[in-house]
Amino acid sequence: MNTKARFTSLALALMLSSGAVMAADLKIGVAMSQFDDTYLTYMREDMGKKAKDMGGVDLQFVDGRNDVNKQLDQVQELIGKKVDALIVNPVDTAATGRITKAATAAGIPLVYVNRRPDDPKLPAGVASVTSDDKEAGRMQMEYIANKLNGKGTVVILLGELSNNSTRDRTEGVKEVLKKYPDIKIAEEQEGAWGRQKGMDITNNWLTQGRDFSAVLSNNDEMAIGASMALKQAGKKQGDVLVAGVDGTPDGLAAVKKGDLTVSVFQDAKGQGEGSIDAAVKLAKKEALPQQAIVIPFKLITPENVSTFK
């Protein structure tokens, strides 16, 4: 074989080899409830880093923009593209039945991440990677109850009411309050996870003359907003205790500064990486150790905040 022929054969072999590698890559569709959310942004970044480190895993992100129907359409589009697996962070945890049905009908493995479907039993080929939201509510309320010496009045900033994380975190708070009859709930209102909403609602309560000892927030963003409103109203730091959930970088900084009394760390990296691992295993038809994977929460206090990143 002459030099030119050998070169042509080698080039052809390399092309075929490259094609085989590309064909072996796993394509995973990731349907996020929304991109415009601080915690979910960090989780999405961690998912991208995990896939890059693994190699051979291609993530296709889509933004549901907090619209149930849009997300369902996006899932159908990803199925039409014949992805090897789906990861879904649902807009509405009560409306996941159609997503589950579409994925299982197409024979595509499905992993729910961060937000657990309301349906307690998922079919084969479907998994979830979440955290126990009731535990987050219990942890933050127990800490605040101790700081209040079992007496006082609290207000609650709620996340989106369509999200079972909101319901479960709030239920966790109320479970603890059953042990403290001298701590009363004065108000609770939906802040839809937003800093500005948390600030506006807290400001309205203060303007109305509401008197409260603590703000229990379903997430850090609303808690930071509440802290800003308290500061603007002339409240001294610590006069009103403020509790959050997530442990985002902004949340950690707020605990360090004393703007937040306490938070509860929700592991964005653990959830994101766990969902990628689960999706890859299911796509390769490997067994998962468990169908419902739970990433634990951790309490963040001024004493241990420096240990979190």
ROMI-96724 format. One line per 5 residues: number of its first residue (from 1); their letters; for each residue y, z, x of N, C-alpha, C. Coordinates in nm, 2 decimals. Atoms other than C-alpha are relative to their C-alpha. Layout:
NUM = a = Y/Z/X/Y/Z/X/Y/Z/X | ...
// end
This chain:
1 = mntka = -0.12/0.00/0.09/0.00/0.00/0.00/0.12/0.00/0.09 | -0.12/0.01/-0.09/0.34/-0.10/0.15/0.09/0.12/-0.04 | -0.09/-0.12/0.01/0.63/0.15/0.18/0.07/-0.01/-0.14 | -0.07/0.01/0.12/0.81/0.01/-0.13/-0.10/0.04/-0.12 | 0.10/-0.04/0.11/0.49/0.05/-0.35/-0.02/0.15/0.00
6 = rftsl = 0.03/-0.14/-0.01/0.43/0.40/-0.22/0.12/0.08/-0.06 | -0.12/-0.06/0.05/0.79/0.49/-0.30/0.00/-0.01/-0.16 | 0.00/0.02/0.14/0.76/0.35/-0.65/-0.10/0.09/-0.07 | 0.11/-0.08/0.06/0.43/0.53/-0.72/0.05/0.15/0.00 | -0.05/-0.14/-0.01/0.59/0.86/-0.59/0.10/0.03/-0.10
11 = alalm = -0.11/-0.02/0.10/0.90/0.82/-0.81/-0.06/0.01/-0.14 | 0.06/0.00/0.13/0.68/0.74/-1.11/-0.07/0.14/-0.03 | 0.07/-0.13/0.01/0.47/1.05/-1.04/0.10/0.12/-0.03 | -0.10/-0.11/0.01/0.78/1.27/-1.01/0.06/-0.01/-0.14 | -0.06/0.01/0.14/0.92/1.13/-1.34/-0.10/0.06/-0.10
16 = lssga = 0.10/-0.05/0.09/0.59/1.20/-1.52/-0.01/0.15/0.01 | 0.01/-0.15/-0.02/0.57/1.55/-1.37/0.12/0.07/-0.06 | -0.12/-0.06/0.06/0.93/1.62/-1.47/0.00/-0.01/-0.15 | 0.01/0.02/0.14/0.86/1.49/-1.82/-0.10/0.11/-0.05 | 0.10/-0.10/0.04/0.56/1.72/-1.84/0.06/0.14/-0.01
21 = vmaad = -0.07/-0.13/-0.01/0.77/2.02/-1.74/0.09/0.01/-0.12 | -0.10/0.00/0.10/1.04/1.93/-1.99/-0.08/0.02/-0.14 | 0.07/0.00/0.13/0.78/1.88/-2.27/-0.06/0.14/-0.02 | 0.06/-0.14/0.01/0.63/2.23/-2.19/0.11/0.10/-0.03 | -0.10/-0.09/0.03/0.97/2.39/-2.23/0.00/0.05/-0.15
26 = lkigv = -0.01/-0.05/0.14/1.00/2.61/-2.54/0.14/-0.01/-0.06 | -0.13/0.01/0.07/1.28/2.53/-2.78/0.00/0.11/-0.11 | -0.01/-0.11/0.10/1.39/2.84/-2.98/0.13/-0.01/-0.07 | -0.12/0.00/0.08/1.64/2.82/-3.26/0.04/0.14/-0.03 | -0.05/-0.13/0.03/1.86/3.12/-3.29/0.12/0.00/-0.10
31 = amsqf = -0.10/0.00/0.11/2.05/3.16/-3.62/0.06/0.14/-0.01 | -0.08/-0.13/0.00/2.32/3.43/-3.58/0.07/0.01/-0.13 | -0.08/-0.02/0.13/2.49/3.58/-3.89/0.14/-0.04/0.03 | -0.13/0.05/-0.04/2.82/3.52/-3.71/0.02/0.02/0.15 | -0.04/-0.01/-0.14/2.96/3.47/-3.36/0.11/0.10/0.01
36 = ddtyl = -0.12/-0.08/-0.01/3.28/3.66/-3.44/-0.03/0.15/-0.03 | 0.04/-0.14/0.01/3.13/4.01/-3.40/-0.03/0.05/0.14 | 0.00/-0.05/-0.13/3.17/4.22/-3.09/-0.14/0.03/0.05 | 0.14/-0.04/-0.04/2.82/4.37/-3.08/-0.09/-0.12/0.01 | 0.09/0.12/0.00/2.64/4.05/-3.17/0.04/-0.10/0.11
41 = tymre = -0.04/0.09/-0.11/2.84/3.86/-2.90/-0.07/0.05/0.13 | 0.07/-0.06/-0.12/2.70/4.10/-2.63/-0.15/-0.03/-0.01 | 0.15/0.02/0.02/2.35/4.06/-2.78/-0.03/-0.15/0.03 | 0.02/0.14/-0.02/2.38/3.68/-2.78/0.01/-0.03/0.15 | -0.01/0.03/-0.14/2.49/3.68/-2.42/-0.12/0.05/0.08
46 = dmgkk = 0.12/-0.05/-0.06/2.20/3.90/-2.32/-0.12/-0.09/-0.03 | 0.11/0.09/0.03/1.96/3.66/-2.50/0.01/-0.12/0.09 | -0.01/0.12/-0.08/2.10/3.37/-2.31/-0.04/0.03/0.15 | 0.04/-0.04/-0.14/2.06/3.55/-1.97/-0.15/0.02/0.01 | 0.15/-0.02/0.00/1.70/3.65/-2.06/-0.07/-0.14/0.00
51 = akdmg = 0.06/0.13/0.01/1.61/3.29/-2.15/0.02/-0.08/0.14 | -0.03/0.07/-0.12/1.77/3.16/-1.83/-0.09/0.06/0.11 | 0.09/-0.07/-0.11/1.58/3.42/-1.61/-0.14/-0.04/-0.02 | 0.14/0.03/0.03/1.25/3.33/-1.78/-0.03/-0.14/0.05 | 0.02/0.14/-0.03/1.30/2.96/-1.72/-0.09/-0.07/-0.10
56 = gvdlq = 0.08/0.07/0.10/1.15/2.70/-1.95/0.02/0.04/-0.14 | -0.03/-0.04/0.14/1.31/2.85/-2.26/0.14/-0.05/-0.03 | -0.13/0.05/0.04/1.59/2.66/-2.43/0.04/0.06/-0.13 | -0.05/-0.07/0.12/1.79/2.85/-2.69/0.11/-0.09/-0.06 | -0.10/0.08/0.08/1.98/2.66/-2.96/0.07/0.09/-0.10
61 = fvdgr = -0.07/-0.10/0.09/2.24/2.90/-3.12/0.07/-0.08/-0.11 | -0.09/0.04/0.11/2.40/2.84/-3.46/0.07/0.11/-0.06 | -0.08/-0.11/0.06/2.67/3.04/-3.63/0.01/-0.01/-0.15 | 0.01/0.00/0.14/2.61/3.13/-3.99/0.14/0.03/-0.07 | -0.14/-0.03/0.05/2.98/3.24/-4.03/-0.01/0.09/-0.12
66 = ndvnk = 0.02/-0.10/0.10/2.86/3.52/-4.25/-0.02/-0.06/-0.14 | 0.03/0.07/0.12/2.75/3.28/-4.52/-0.15/-0.02/-0.02 | 0.15/0.00/0.02/2.40/3.32/-4.66/-0.05/-0.14/-0.02 | 0.04/0.14/0.02/2.37/2.96/-4.78/0.01/-0.09/0.12 | -0.02/0.07/-0.12/2.51/2.82/-4.46/-0.12/0.03/0.10
71 = qldqv = 0.11/-0.04/-0.09/2.25/3.02/-4.26/-0.13/-0.06/-0.04 | 0.12/0.06/0.05/1.97/2.90/-4.48/-0.01/-0.15/0.04 | -0.01/0.14/-0.03/2.08/2.54/-4.43/-0.03/-0.02/0.15 | 0.01/0.01/-0.14/2.10/2.60/-4.05/-0.15/0.02/0.04 | 0.15/-0.02/-0.03/1.74/2.74/-4.05/-0.08/-0.12/-0.03
76 = qelig = 0.07/0.12/0.03/1.62/2.43/-4.23/0.02/-0.11/0.10 | -0.03/0.10/-0.10/1.79/2.21/-3.98/-0.08/0.02/0.13 | 0.08/-0.04/-0.12/1.63/2.40/-3.69/-0.15/-0.03/-0.02 | 0.14/0.04/0.03/1.29/2.36/-3.86/-0.02/-0.15/0.01 | 0.01/0.15/0.00/1.36/1.99/-3.90/0.00/-0.05/0.15
81 = kkvda = 0.00/0.04/-0.14/1.42/1.97/-3.52/-0.13/0.04/0.07 | 0.13/-0.04/-0.05/1.07/2.12/-3.48/0.01/0.09/0.12 | 0.00/-0.11/-0.10/1.17/2.42/-3.27/-0.13/0.07/0.01 | 0.13/-0.07/-0.02/0.88/2.62/-3.13/0.00/0.14/-0.06 | -0.01/-0.13/0.06/1.01/2.94/-3.27/0.14/0.02/-0.05
86 = livnp = -0.13/-0.03/0.06/1.30/3.09/-3.47/0.03/0.15/0.02 | -0.05/-0.14/0.00/1.51/3.40/-3.41/0.11/0.00/-0.10 | -0.11/0.00/0.10/1.73/3.50/-3.70/0.06/0.14/-0.01 | -0.08/-0.12/0.02/2.00/3.77/-3.72/0.06/-0.03/-0.14 | -0.03/0.04/0.13/2.03/3.76/-4.10/0.14/0.04/-0.05
91 = vdtaa = -0.13/-0.03/0.06/2.36/3.74/-4.29/-0.02/0.11/-0.10 | 0.03/-0.10/0.11/2.21/3.93/-4.59/-0.14/0.04/0.01 | 0.14/-0.05/-0.02/1.90/4.14/-4.53/-0.08/0.00/-0.13 | 0.08/0.01/0.12/1.81/4.11/-4.90/-0.03/-0.14/-0.04 | 0.02/0.14/0.03/1.81/3.73/-4.89/-0.09/-0.07/0.11
96 = tgrit = 0.08/0.06/-0.11/1.56/3.68/-4.60/-0.13/-0.06/-0.05 | 0.13/0.05/0.05/1.27/3.59/-4.83/-0.01/-0.15/0.01 | 0.00/0.15/0.00/1.37/3.22/-4.84/-0.01/-0.05/0.15 | 0.02/0.04/-0.14/1.40/3.21/-4.46/-0.14/0.02/0.05 | 0.14/-0.03/-0.04/1.06/3.37/-4.41/-0.09/-0.11/-0.06
101 = kaata = 0.08/0.10/0.07/0.91/3.13/-4.67/0.01/-0.14/0.07 | -0.02/0.13/-0.06/1.06/2.82/-4.50/-0.07/0.00/0.14 | 0.06/0.00/-0.13/0.95/2.92/-4.15/-0.15/0.00/-0.01 | 0.15/-0.01/0.01/0.59/3.02/-4.25/-0.06/-0.13/-0.06 | 0.05/0.13/0.06/0.55/2.70/-4.46/0.00/-0.11/0.11
106 = agipl = -0.01/0.10/-0.11/0.65/2.50/-4.15/-0.09/0.04/0.12 | 0.09/-0.04/-0.11/0.41/2.70/-3.93/0.08/0.04/0.13 | -0.09/-0.04/-0.11/0.70/2.82/-3.71/0.01/0.15/0.01 | -0.02/-0.14/-0.02/0.70/3.17/-3.56/0.14/0.04/-0.03 | -0.13/-0.05/0.04/0.99/3.38/-3.68/0.02/0.15/0.05
111 = vyvnr = -0.03/-0.14/-0.04/1.15/3.69/-3.53/0.14/0.03/-0.05 | -0.13/-0.05/0.05/1.43/3.88/-3.71/0.05/0.10/0.11 | -0.05/-0.09/-0.10/1.66/4.06/-3.47/0.12/0.08/-0.05 | -0.11/-0.09/0.03/1.91/4.35/-3.51/0.00/0.05/-0.14 | 0.00/-0.03/0.14/1.89/4.34/-3.89/-0.13/-0.02/-0.06
116 = rpddp = 0.14/0.01/0.06/1.56/4.42/-4.05/0.01/-0.05/-0.14 | 0.01/0.05/0.14/1.47/4.23/-4.37/-0.03/0.12/-0.09 | 0.03/-0.11/0.10/1.46/4.45/-4.68/-0.15/0.01/-0.04 | 0.15/0.00/0.03/1.10/4.34/-4.74/-0.07/0.08/0.11 | 0.06/-0.09/-0.10/0.90/4.62/-4.57/-0.12/-0.06/0.06
121 = klpag = 0.12/0.07/-0.05/0.60/4.39/-4.52/0.02/-0.14/0.04 | -0.02/0.14/-0.04/0.63/4.07/-4.32/-0.13/-0.06/0.02 | 0.13/0.08/-0.02/0.36/3.80/-4.31/-0.03/-0.02/0.14 | 0.05/0.03/-0.13/0.16/3.70/-4.01/0.09/-0.11/0.06 | -0.08/0.09/-0.06/0.36/3.51/-3.76/0.15/0.03/-0.01
126 = vasvt = -0.14/-0.05/0.01/0.68/3.70/-3.84/0.01/0.14/0.05 | -0.02/-0.13/-0.06/0.81/3.99/-3.64/0.15/0.05/-0.01 | -0.14/-0.05/0.00/1.13/4.21/-3.62/0.02/0.08/0.13 | -0.04/-0.08/-0.11/1.31/4.36/-3.33/0.13/0.07/-0.04 | -0.11/-0.07/0.05/1.55/4.63/-3.46/0.01/0.14/0.05
131 = sddke = 0.00/-0.14/-0.03/1.65/4.99/-3.43/0.00/0.08/-0.13 | 0.01/-0.09/0.12/1.61/5.28/-3.68/0.14/0.04/-0.04 | -0.14/-0.03/0.03/1.96/5.28/-3.84/0.02/0.14/-0.06 | -0.02/-0.13/0.05/1.90/5.60/-4.03/0.01/0.11/0.11 | -0.01/-0.09/-0.11/1.85/5.77/-3.70/0.14/0.01/0.06
136 = agrmq = -0.14/0.01/-0.05/2.19/5.65/-3.58/0.09/0.09/-0.08 | -0.08/-0.08/0.09/2.35/5.81/-3.89/-0.03/0.15/0.02 | 0.04/-0.14/-0.02/2.16/6.13/-3.84/0.06/0.06/0.13 | -0.04/-0.05/-0.13/2.25/6.16/-3.47/0.15/0.02/0.00 | -0.14/-0.01/0.00/2.62/6.10/-3.52/0.05/0.12/-0.09
141 = meyia = -0.04/-0.11/0.10/2.65/6.34/-3.82/-0.04/0.14/0.05 | 0.04/-0.13/-0.06/2.45/6.62/-3.65/0.09/0.05/0.10 | -0.09/-0.04/-0.11/2.68/6.61/-3.35/0.13/0.04/-0.06 | -0.13/-0.03/0.06/2.99/6.61/-3.57/-0.01/0.13/-0.08 | 0.02/-0.13/0.08/2.85/6.89/-3.80/0.01/0.12/0.10
146 = nklng = 0.00/-0.11/-0.10/2.80/7.11/-3.49/0.14/0.02/0.05 | -0.14/-0.02/-0.04/3.16/7.04/-3.37/0.09/0.06/-0.10 | -0.08/-0.05/0.11/3.29/7.13/-3.71/-0.05/0.14/-0.04 | 0.06/-0.13/0.03/3.08/7.45/-3.71/-0.04/0.01/-0.15 | 0.06/0.00/0.13/2.93/7.34/-4.04/0.10/0.00/-0.12
151 = kgtvv = -0.09/-0.01/0.11/3.25/7.33/-4.24/0.11/-0.11/0.02 | -0.10/0.10/-0.01/3.50/7.05/-4.32/-0.01/-0.11/-0.10 | 0.00/0.11/0.09/3.57/6.73/-4.50/-0.01/-0.13/0.09 | 0.02/0.13/-0.07/3.46/6.38/-4.38/0.02/-0.12/-0.08 | -0.01/0.13/0.06/3.53/6.02/-4.46/-0.09/-0.09/0.07
156 = illge = 0.10/0.10/-0.06/3.29/5.73/-4.40/0.05/-0.14/-0.01 | -0.04/0.14/-0.01/3.38/5.38/-4.29/-0.13/-0.08/0.00 | 0.12/0.07/0.02/3.11/5.15/-4.41/0.00/-0.14/0.05 | 0.01/0.14/-0.04/2.99/4.82/-4.27/-0.01/-0.09/-0.12 | 0.02/0.09/0.12/2.91/4.52/-4.49/-0.11/0.06/-0.09
161 = lsnns = 0.09/-0.06/0.10/2.74/4.64/-4.81/-0.12/-0.08/-0.01 | 0.12/0.09/0.02/2.50/4.34/-4.80/-0.10/0.03/0.12 | 0.08/-0.02/-0.12/2.36/4.48/-4.47/-0.07/0.13/-0.01 | 0.07/-0.13/0.01/2.08/4.74/-4.48/0.03/0.10/0.12 | -0.05/-0.09/-0.10/2.22/4.88/-4.15/0.10/0.09/-0.05
166 = trdrt = -0.11/-0.08/0.06/2.52/5.00/-4.35/-0.07/0.10/-0.09 | 0.06/-0.10/0.10/2.30/5.16/-4.62/-0.08/0.11/0.08 | 0.09/-0.10/-0.07/2.06/5.32/-4.37/0.08/0.10/0.09 | -0.09/-0.09/-0.08/2.33/5.46/-4.13/0.07/0.10/-0.09 | -0.07/-0.09/0.09/2.52/5.60/-4.42/-0.10/0.10/-0.06
171 = egvke = 0.10/-0.09/0.05/2.20/5.75/-4.57/-0.04/0.10/0.10 | 0.03/-0.10/-0.11/2.12/5.91/-4.23/0.11/0.11/0.00 | -0.11/-0.09/0.00/2.47/6.07/-4.24/-0.02/0.10/-0.12 | 0.02/-0.08/0.12/2.40/6.20/-4.59/-0.12/0.09/0.00 | 0.11/-0.08/-0.02/2.06/6.33/-4.50/0.03/0.13/0.07
176 = vlkky = -0.04/-0.12/-0.08/2.21/6.56/-4.24/0.09/0.09/-0.08 | -0.10/-0.08/0.08/2.49/6.67/-4.48/-0.07/0.09/-0.10 | 0.08/-0.09/0.09/2.22/6.82/-4.71/-0.02/0.13/0.06 | 0.02/-0.13/-0.07/2.18/7.09/-4.45/0.13/0.07/0.02 | -0.13/-0.07/-0.02/2.56/7.16/-4.44/0.08/-0.01/-0.13
181 = pdiki = -0.07/0.01/0.13/2.68/7.23/-4.80/0.15/0.02/0.01 | -0.15/-0.03/-0.02/3.03/7.33/-4.66/0.07/-0.12/0.06 | -0.06/0.12/-0.05/3.09/6.98/-4.53/-0.01/-0.10/-0.12 | -0.01/0.09/0.12/3.21/6.75/-4.81/0.05/-0.14/0.04 | -0.05/0.14/-0.02/3.26/6.37/-4.82/0.12/-0.02/-0.10
186 = aeeqe = -0.12/0.02/0.08/3.61/6.29/-4.94/0.01/-0.14/-0.04 | -0.02/0.15/0.03/3.61/5.91/-4.92/-0.11/-0.08/0.07 | 0.07/0.10/-0.08/3.39/5.62/-4.82/0.04/-0.14/-0.05 | -0.05/0.13/0.03/3.50/5.26/-4.81/-0.05/-0.10/0.10 | 0.06/0.10/-0.08/3.37/4.93/-4.68/0.11/-0.06/0.09
191 = gawgr = -0.09/0.05/-0.10/3.54/4.82/-4.36/-0.05/-0.13/0.07 | 0.06/0.13/-0.04/3.31/4.52/-4.30/-0.01/-0.01/0.16 | 0.03/0.00/-0.14/3.25/4.62/-3.93/0.13/-0.03/0.08 | -0.12/0.04/-0.08/3.61/4.53/-3.83/0.10/0.11/0.04 | -0.10/-0.10/-0.06/3.86/4.72/-3.61/0.12/0.01/-0.09
196 = qkgmd = -0.12/0.00/0.08/4.16/4.61/-3.81/-0.02/0.06/-0.14 | 0.03/-0.06/0.13/3.99/4.70/-4.14/-0.01/0.15/0.01 | 0.01/-0.14/-0.02/3.90/5.04/-4.00/0.13/0.07/0.01 | -0.14/-0.06/-0.02/4.26/5.10/-3.90/0.07/0.00/-0.13 | -0.07/0.01/0.13/4.40/4.98/-4.24/-0.05/0.10/-0.10
201 = itnnw = 0.06/-0.09/0.10/4.16/5.19/-4.45/0.04/0.15/0.04 | -0.03/-0.13/-0.04/4.22/5.50/-4.24/0.15/0.03/-0.02 | -0.15/-0.01/0.02/4.60/5.44/-4.25/0.03/0.03/-0.15 | -0.02/-0.02/0.14/4.58/5.42/-4.63/-0.04/0.14/-0.04 | 0.04/-0.13/0.03/4.39/5.74/-4.65/0.11/0.10/0.04
206 = ltqgr = -0.10/-0.09/-0.05/4.65/5.91/-4.44/0.13/-0.01/-0.08 | -0.12/0.02/0.08/4.94/5.76/-4.64/-0.01/0.07/-0.13 | 0.03/-0.06/0.13/4.78/5.89/-4.96/-0.01/0.15/0.01 | 0.00/-0.15/-0.02/4.78/6.24/-4.81/-0.14/0.05/0.00 | 0.14/-0.05/-0.01/4.40/6.26/-4.77/-0.01/0.09/0.12
211 = dfsav = 0.02/-0.09/-0.11/4.30/6.55/-4.56/-0.15/0.00/0.04 | 0.14/0.01/-0.05/3.98/6.51/-4.35/-0.01/0.05/0.14 | 0.03/-0.06/-0.13/3.82/6.67/-4.05/-0.06/-0.10/0.10 | 0.07/0.10/-0.08/3.62/6.37/-3.93/-0.02/-0.13/-0.07 | 0.02/0.13/0.05/3.57/6.00/-3.96/-0.14/-0.04/0.05
216 = lsnnd = 0.14/0.05/-0.04/3.20/5.88/-3.96/0.00/-0.15/-0.03 | -0.01/0.15/0.01/3.20/5.51/-3.89/-0.14/-0.06/0.03 | 0.13/0.06/-0.02/2.90/5.28/-3.92/-0.01/-0.08/0.13 | 0.00/0.06/-0.13/3.01/5.11/-3.59/0.12/0.04/0.08 | -0.11/-0.04/-0.09/3.24/5.15/-3.30/0.13/-0.07/-0.03
221 = emaig = -0.12/0.07/0.03/3.49/4.88/-3.40/0.08/0.06/-0.11 | -0.08/-0.07/0.10/3.59/5.05/-3.72/0.04/0.14/0.04 | -0.04/-0.13/-0.06/3.59/5.38/-3.54/0.12/-0.01/0.09 | -0.12/0.02/-0.09/3.83/5.25/-3.28/0.13/-0.02/-0.09 | -0.11/0.03/0.09/4.05/5.12/-3.56/0.05/0.13/-0.07
226 = asmal = -0.03/-0.13/0.06/4.04/5.47/-3.73/0.08/0.08/0.10 | -0.07/-0.08/-0.10/4.14/5.63/-3.40/0.14/-0.05/0.03 | -0.13/0.06/-0.02/4.43/5.39/-3.36/0.10/0.05/-0.12 | -0.08/-0.04/0.11/4.55/5.48/-3.71/0.04/0.15/0.01 | -0.03/-0.14/-0.02/4.53/5.85/-3.64/0.10/0.03/0.10
231 = kqagk = -0.09/-0.01/-0.11/4.72/5.81/-3.32/0.14/-0.04/-0.05 | -0.13/0.05/0.06/5.00/5.61/-3.50/0.06/0.10/-0.10 | -0.05/-0.09/0.10/5.02/5.88/-3.76/0.04/0.13/0.06 | -0.04/-0.12/-0.07/5.09/6.14/-3.50/-0.10/0.11/0.02 | 0.11/-0.10/-0.02/4.76/6.32/-3.50/-0.03/0.01/0.14
236 = kqgdv = 0.04/-0.03/-0.13/4.67/6.49/-3.18/-0.14/-0.03/0.02 | 0.13/0.03/-0.03/4.36/6.38/-3.01/-0.09/0.12/-0.02 | 0.09/-0.11/0.03/4.07/6.59/-3.14/0.03/0.07/-0.13 | -0.03/-0.06/0.13/4.25/6.70/-3.46/-0.09/-0.05/-0.10 | 0.10/0.06/0.08/4.03/6.46/-3.64/-0.11/-0.06/0.08
241 = lvagv = 0.11/0.05/-0.08/3.69/6.39/-3.49/-0.04/-0.14/-0.05 | 0.03/0.14/0.04/3.58/6.02/-3.49/-0.13/-0.04/0.07 | 0.13/0.04/-0.04/3.22/5.90/-3.46/-0.03/-0.15/-0.02 | 0.04/0.15/0.01/3.09/5.54/-3.40/-0.14/-0.02/0.02 | 0.14/0.04/-0.03/2.77/5.35/-3.35/0.01/-0.13/0.08
246 = dgtpd = 0.02/0.13/-0.08/2.69/5.07/-3.09/0.00/0.03/0.15 | -0.01/-0.01/-0.15/2.81/5.18/-2.75/0.04/-0.13/0.07 | -0.05/0.12/-0.06/2.99/4.85/-2.69/0.09/0.05/0.12 | -0.09/-0.04/-0.11/3.21/4.85/-2.37/0.13/0.06/-0.05 | -0.12/-0.06/0.06/3.51/4.92/-2.59/-0.03/0.14/-0.05
251 = glaav = 0.04/-0.13/0.06/3.33/5.20/-2.76/-0.02/0.10/0.11 | 0.02/-0.09/-0.11/3.22/5.35/-2.43/0.14/0.05/0.06 | -0.13/-0.03/-0.05/3.58/5.33/-2.30/0.07/0.10/-0.09 | -0.06/-0.09/0.09/3.70/5.50/-2.61/-0.05/0.15/0.00 | 0.06/-0.13/-0.01/3.46/5.79/-2.57/0.05/0.06/0.13
256 = kkgdl = -0.05/-0.06/-0.13/3.57/5.83/-2.20/0.14/0.05/-0.02 | -0.14/-0.04/0.02/3.93/5.84/-2.31/0.02/0.12/-0.10 | -0.01/-0.11/0.10/3.86/6.09/-2.59/0.04/-0.05/-0.14 | -0.04/0.06/0.13/3.96/5.84/-2.87/-0.11/0.01/-0.10 | 0.12/-0.02/0.08/3.60/5.86/-3.00/-0.06/0.13/0.05
261 = tvsvf = 0.06/-0.13/-0.03/3.44/6.20/-3.02/-0.15/-0.02/0.05 | 0.14/0.03/-0.03/3.09/6.05/-3.00/-0.03/-0.14/-0.05 | 0.05/0.12/0.06/2.90/5.73/-3.05/-0.15/0.00/0.02 | 0.14/0.01/-0.01/2.54/5.62/-3.07/-0.03/-0.13/0.06 | 0.02/0.12/-0.07/2.41/5.36/-2.83/-0.11/-0.08/-0.07
266 = qdakg = 0.09/0.10/0.05/2.25/5.06/-2.99/-0.02/-0.11/0.11 | 0.03/0.08/-0.12/2.08/4.86/-2.72/0.00/-0.15/-0.02 | -0.02/0.15/0.02/2.21/4.50/-2.75/-0.10/-0.07/0.09 | 0.09/0.07/-0.09/2.02/4.40/-2.44/-0.15/0.02/-0.04 | 0.14/-0.03/0.04/1.70/4.57/-2.56/-0.04/-0.09/-0.12
271 = qgegs = 0.03/0.08/0.12/1.72/4.40/-2.90/-0.01/-0.15/0.04 | -0.01/0.14/-0.03/1.82/4.06/-2.76/-0.12/-0.05/0.09 | 0.11/0.04/-0.09/1.56/4.05/-2.48/-0.13/0.02/-0.07 | 0.13/-0.02/0.08/1.29/4.19/-2.71/-0.03/-0.11/-0.09 | 0.02/0.12/0.10/1.35/3.91/-2.96/-0.05/-0.12/0.07
276 = idaav = 0.05/0.12/-0.08/1.31/3.65/-2.69/-0.14/0.01/0.04 | 0.14/-0.03/-0.04/0.99/3.81/-2.56/-0.09/-0.02/-0.11 | 0.08/0.01/0.12/0.85/3.83/-2.91/-0.02/-0.15/-0.04 | 0.01/0.14/0.05/0.94/3.47/-3.00/-0.08/-0.09/0.10 | 0.08/0.08/-0.10/0.79/3.33/-2.67/-0.15/0.03/-0.02
281 = klakk = 0.14/-0.04/0.02/0.47/3.53/-2.73/-0.06/-0.07/-0.12 | 0.04/0.06/0.13/0.44/3.40/-3.09/-0.02/-0.15/0.02 | 0.01/0.15/-0.02/0.51/3.04/-2.98/-0.12/-0.04/0.08 | 0.12/0.02/-0.09/0.24/3.07/-2.72/-0.13/0.05/-0.06 | 0.11/-0.06/0.07/0.01/3.22/-2.98/-0.07/0.12/0.07
286 = ealpq = 0.05/-0.12/-0.06/-0.02/3.54/-2.79/0.03/0.12/-0.09 | -0.01/-0.11/0.09/-0.06/3.87/-2.96/0.11/0.09/0.04 | -0.11/-0.10/-0.03/0.23/4.11/-3.00/-0.06/0.14/-0.01 | 0.05/-0.13/0.01/0.17/4.48/-2.94/0.02/0.06/-0.14 | -0.03/-0.05/0.13/0.33/4.55/-3.28/0.09/-0.10/-0.07
291 = qaivi = -0.08/0.10/0.07/0.49/4.34/-3.55/0.14/0.05/-0.02 | -0.14/-0.05/0.01/0.79/4.57/-3.60/0.03/0.08/0.12 | -0.04/-0.06/-0.13/0.94/4.65/-3.26/0.13/0.07/-0.02 | -0.11/-0.09/0.02/1.18/4.94/-3.26/0.06/0.04/0.13 | -0.07/-0.03/-0.12/1.44/4.98/-2.99/0.08/0.13/-0.03
296 = pfkli = -0.06/-0.13/0.04/1.55/5.35/-2.98/0.15/0.01/0.02 | -0.14/-0.04/-0.01/1.91/5.48/-3.03/0.01/0.11/0.10 | -0.03/-0.11/-0.09/2.07/5.72/-2.78/0.14/0.05/-0.03 | -0.13/-0.06/0.02/2.35/5.96/-2.83/0.10/-0.01/0.12 | -0.10/0.01/-0.11/2.67/5.90/-2.63/0.10/0.11/-0.02
301 = tpenv = -0.09/-0.11/0.01/2.88/6.20/-2.56/0.10/-0.01/0.12 | -0.08/0.00/-0.12/3.17/6.27/-2.32/-0.07/0.04/0.13 | 0.07/-0.05/-0.12/2.92/6.44/-2.09/-0.09/-0.10/0.06 | 0.09/0.10/-0.05/2.68/6.14/-2.06/0.05/-0.14/0.00 | -0.05/0.14/0.02/2.90/5.84/-2.13/0.00/-0.08/0.13
306 = stfk = -0.01/0.07/-0.13/2.92/5.75/-1.76/-0.14/-0.06/0.03 | 0.13/0.05/-0.03/2.54/5.68/-1.76/-0.03/-0.13/-0.08 | 0.02/0.12/0.08/2.58/5.39/-2.01/0.09/-0.11/0.05 | -0.08/0.12/-0.04/2.69/5.04/-1.93/0.00/-0.10/-0.11
// end
